[in-house]
Amino acid sequence: MRTCLGTANQARHSDAFVSASLRQSHRCASALTDKEIEVNWFWDAFQQTEIIENRKRGSDAQIDAKGALRSINELEEKVDRLSLLCHALFEELERTTGFSEAQLKEKMTQIDLRDGRSDGKYDPVLGSDCPDCGRKVKKTRSNCFWCGASLRTLG
């Protein structure tokens, strides 16, 4: 039933679609009933609408992807600048105070463990000071990571 309208299905642009569909309908009129021609025309119109909508979605996705790439590039530039800043600061600190790379690594480990995990990340969301040792402890802990003191208030 759909073979007569095959070329209309291949039309990609809305103007070309309508004229190709009408030409094809007239050529195949003897092979198809009026009802079949009408159904085929509406089906082709529906498919063309879907194609147009999917092209728009694809275009929108490309715009979103370009925006994401811009954001990634900006973040990479910020990371590069921060890396340069850290290297410059450490070299100056090492030159002026003699603070060694081993001391820096130890300090990084101490800061990393402030949240109770050695995960290589800085988590500035700290709770309060431990009542026993005075060190900063994350709000989610029930005991001080450093001295083990209970952080729950008796109620």
Secondary structure as GFF3:
##gff-version 3
##sequence-region A 1 155
A	DSSP	three_ten_helix	3	5	.	.	.	ID=ss1
A	DSSP	alpha_helix	6	10	.	.	.	ID=ss2
A	DSSP	alpha_helix	14	27	.	.	.	ID=ss3
A	DSSP	alpha_helix	34	97	.	.	.	ID=ss4
A	DSSP	alpha_helix	101	112	.	.	.	ID=ss5
A	DSSP	three_ten_helix	113	115	.	.	.	ID=ss6
A	DSSP	beta_strand	128	129	.	.	.	ID=ss7
A	DSSP	beta_strand	136	137	.	.	.	ID=ss8
###
